[in-house]
């Protein structure tokens, strides 16, 4: 596989994985400001997408 193809695939992979990271960050921020409804919604969405942090310890 060419270097350009490898780089393109890496960029695409990172672009698709970043939204999940944002969900957990938003989840933790909502929990910190005691907005538990939003925290639960955001953590649940991230957990359903397979985010291990959201599935196990996002609110600790």
Order of alpha helices (4+ residues) and beta strands (2+ residues): alpha-alpha-alpha
